[in-house]
Amino acid sequence: MPADTTVSGARQGFSEPWRERLPMPAADAMSPEQREAAQALIAGPRKGVYGPFLPLLRSPQLLDRVAKLGEYLRFESVLEARIRELVTCAAARHVTNQFEWLMHAPLALKAGVSEATLDALRAGARPKGLPADEEAALDFTAELLNRHGTSEATYLAAVARFGEQGVVELTTLVGYFVMVSWLMNVAHTPAQANAAAPLEAFPL
């Protein structure tokens, strides 16, 4: 099957032949629970069914609970939007998920993350010259992703910057975006273009 080239050549998953394994179900094939879950997404802050929620439609109750967790982390967390979006981009890059990268890199720019910082992340490099709070957030995120925990120094620096609640939500934010990225990597859910702020997919 030919590779998908409709969205910056970006696709999820690593196996060939490539195909979207768990696409949006046909409307007439959806159960009442699936339709209810889809409608809740459309009526909520996401305004549509896309990304990880396409495969999650196979489990409507799980979709509902994952969606609520994501809504809190994205829209209500004590963490500043700039930090949330930066960390989301770092997590997406770490697990090679183009969907989350292409969705959240423009949001990170809008929230105040510098273009140079995102360019470095996109290339797989550690950004330099960061503001102190971004430095603390990326130190914490990098240790968590690479070592599955954090050193005392990194933990204390994050607590000093974000507070205990902020550290709990930062840790959960990283885990959430790794989880949904894994789901899309398994489902081969393709990335979507962001017409408002188009960005290139990162190199594999």
C-alpha positions as CSV (number, residue, x, y, z in Angstrom):
1,M,0.0,0.0,0.0
2,P,1.5,3.4,-0.9
3,A,2.6,5.7,1.9
4,D,0.3,8.4,3.0
5,T,1.6,11.8,1.6
6,T,-1.4,14.0,2.2
7,V,0.0,15.6,5.3
8,S,3.6,16.7,5.0
9,G,4.5,13.1,4.3
10,A,3.9,12.5,8.0
11,R,2.4,9.3,9.2
12,Q,2.4,7.3,12.4
13,G,3.8,3.8,13.1
14,F,6.8,1.9,12.0
15,S,5.6,-1.2,10.2
16,E,5.1,-1.9,6.5
17,P,2.9,-2.1,4.6
18,W,1.5,1.1,6.1
19,R,-2.2,1.5,6.6
20,E,-4.4,3.4,9.0
21,R,-5.4,0.5,11.2
22,L,-8.2,2.1,13.3
23,P,-9.8,4.9,11.3
24,M,-13.1,6.7,12.0
25,P,-15.8,4.1,11.9
26,A,-18.6,4.5,9.4
27,A,-21.5,6.4,11.0
28,D,-24.0,3.6,10.3
29,A,-21.6,1.1,11.9
30,M,-21.2,2.9,15.2
31,S,-22.9,1.8,18.3
32,P,-25.1,4.2,20.4
33,E,-22.2,4.4,22.9
34,Q,-19.7,5.3,20.2
35,R,-22.0,8.0,18.7
36,E,-22.5,9.5,22.2
37,A,-18.8,9.5,22.8
38,A,-18.1,11.2,19.5
39,Q,-20.8,13.8,20.1
40,A,-19.4,14.6,23.5
41,L,-16.0,15.4,21.8
42,I,-17.6,17.5,19.2
43,A,-19.5,19.5,21.8
44,G,-16.5,19.9,24.1
45,P,-13.4,22.1,23.8
46,R,-11.8,19.8,21.1
47,K,-14.8,20.4,18.7
48,G,-14.2,17.2,16.7
49,V,-13.1,13.6,16.7
50,Y,-9.5,13.2,15.6
51,G,-6.1,12.0,16.7
52,P,-6.1,9.4,19.5
53,F,-9.9,9.6,19.7
54,L,-10.3,7.8,16.4
55,P,-8.8,4.5,17.8
56,L,-10.3,5.2,21.2
57,L,-13.8,5.1,19.7
58,R,-13.4,1.3,19.9
59,S,-13.7,1.7,23.7
60,P,-16.2,4.5,24.3
61,Q,-15.9,4.4,28.1
62,L,-12.1,4.5,27.9
63,L,-12.4,7.4,25.4
64,D,-14.6,9.4,27.8
65,R,-12.1,9.0,30.7
66,V,-9.1,9.7,28.6
67,A,-10.8,12.8,27.1
68,K,-11.6,14.1,30.6
69,L,-8.1,13.6,31.8
70,G,-6.7,15.3,28.7
71,E,-9.1,18.2,29.0
72,Y,-7.9,18.9,32.5
73,L,-4.2,18.7,31.6
74,R,-4.6,20.8,28.5
75,F,-7.1,23.4,29.6
76,E,-7.2,23.6,33.4
77,S,-3.8,22.6,34.7
78,V,-1.9,24.9,37.1
79,L,1.0,24.9,34.7
80,E,1.3,27.8,32.3
81,A,0.2,27.1,28.7
82,R,3.8,27.9,27.5
83,I,5.2,25.1,29.7
84,R,2.4,22.7,28.9
85,E,2.9,23.1,25.2
86,L,6.7,22.9,25.4
87,V,6.5,19.7,27.3
88,T,3.9,18.2,25.0
89,C,6.2,18.9,22.0
90,A,9.1,17.3,23.8
91,A,7.1,14.2,24.6
92,A,5.8,13.9,21.0
93,R,9.3,14.2,19.6
94,H,10.6,11.6,22.0
95,V,8.0,9.0,20.9
96,T,8.1,10.0,17.2
97,N,4.5,11.2,17.0
98,Q,3.9,13.6,14.1
99,F,0.2,14.2,15.0
100,E,0.9,15.7,18.4
101,W,4.0,17.6,17.1
102,L,2.1,19.2,14.2
103,M,-0.8,20.1,16.5
104,H,1.1,21.4,19.5
105,A,4.1,23.1,18.0
106,P,1.9,26.0,16.6
107,L,0.2,26.2,20.0
108,A,3.7,26.4,21.7
109,L,4.7,29.2,19.4
110,K,1.5,31.1,20.2
111,A,2.0,30.5,23.9
112,G,5.5,32.1,23.8
113,V,7.9,29.3,23.2
114,S,10.6,30.5,20.8
115,E,10.9,29.3,17.3
116,A,14.6,28.4,18.0
117,T,13.6,26.2,20.8
118,L,11.1,24.3,18.6
119,D,13.6,24.1,15.8
120,A,16.0,22.4,18.2
121,L,13.4,19.9,19.4
122,R,12.3,19.2,15.9
123,A,15.9,18.3,15.0
124,G,16.2,16.0,18.0
125,A,18.6,18.4,19.8
126,R,18.4,20.0,23.3
127,P,17.4,23.7,23.0
128,K,19.9,26.2,24.4
129,G,19.4,29.6,26.1
130,L,16.1,28.8,27.6
131,P,14.2,30.8,30.2
132,A,14.7,29.3,33.7
133,D,11.2,27.8,33.9
134,E,11.5,26.1,30.4
135,E,14.9,24.8,31.4
136,A,13.5,23.2,34.6
137,A,10.5,21.7,32.7
138,L,12.7,20.2,29.9
139,D,15.3,18.9,32.4
140,F,12.4,17.2,34.3
141,T,10.8,15.9,31.1
142,A,14.0,14.6,29.6
143,E,15.0,12.7,32.8
144,L,11.4,11.3,33.1
145,L,11.4,10.1,29.5
146,N,14.9,8.6,29.5
147,R,15.2,7.3,33.0
148,H,11.6,6.8,34.1
149,G,12.1,9.0,37.1
150,T,14.1,12.1,38.2
151,S,17.1,12.9,40.3
152,E,16.7,14.7,43.6
153,A,18.3,17.9,42.1
154,T,15.9,17.9,39.1
155,Y,12.9,17.1,41.3
156,L,13.7,19.9,43.8
157,A,14.3,22.4,40.9
158,A,10.9,21.5,39.5
159,V,9.1,21.8,42.8
160,A,10.8,25.2,43.4
161,R,9.6,26.4,40.0
162,F,6.1,24.8,39.7
163,G,5.2,23.6,43.2
164,E,4.2,20.1,44.3
165,Q,0.9,20.2,42.4
166,G,2.7,21.5,39.3
167,V,5.2,18.6,39.5
168,V,2.4,16.1,39.8
169,E,0.6,17.6,36.8
170,L,3.8,17.9,34.8
171,T,4.5,14.2,35.3
172,T,1.0,13.2,34.4
173,L,1.1,15.5,31.3
174,V,4.2,13.7,30.0
175,G,2.6,10.4,30.7
176,Y,-0.7,11.3,29.0
177,F,0.9,12.5,25.8
178,V,3.2,9.5,25.6
179,M,0.2,7.3,26.1
180,V,-1.9,8.8,23.4
181,S,1.1,9.0,21.1
182,W,1.7,5.3,21.6
183,L,-1.9,4.6,20.8
184,M,-1.7,6.6,17.5
185,N,1.6,4.9,16.7
186,V,0.0,1.5,17.0
187,A,-3.2,2.6,15.2
188,H,-1.2,4.3,12.4
189,T,-3.3,7.4,12.9
190,P,-2.0,9.9,10.4
191,A,-1.0,13.4,11.3
192,Q,-3.2,16.4,10.2
193,A,-2.2,19.7,8.7
194,N,-2.7,22.8,10.8
195,A,-3.9,25.3,8.2
196,A,-3.6,28.2,10.7
197,A,0.1,27.6,11.4
198,P,1.6,25.0,9.1
199,L,4.8,23.4,10.2
200,E,7.0,20.7,8.8
201,A,6.9,17.2,10.3
202,F,10.1,16.4,12.1
203,P,12.7,14.1,10.5
204,L,12.5,10.5,11.4
